[in-house]
């Protein structure tokens, strides 16, 4: 299952310049913060998640999200699913 794509069609916004981290969703429809998507995926019964990165800063963000894993609560999950649909 692929949940995040890279490049211009990316669903994940990991670029801090584009997203200040103040919300879980970007202003554009069908876009969410990379950390939210990582938490969503790692909360599923998966044995591995392949997450792409375009910079060292993206790597730091992704490592932080994986280390401090807190699965999405029901409200966060529903909000993310609604935003992405």
Helices and strands as residue ranges (DSSP letters): G 7-9, E 12-13, E 32-33, H 34-42, H 56-67, H 74-84
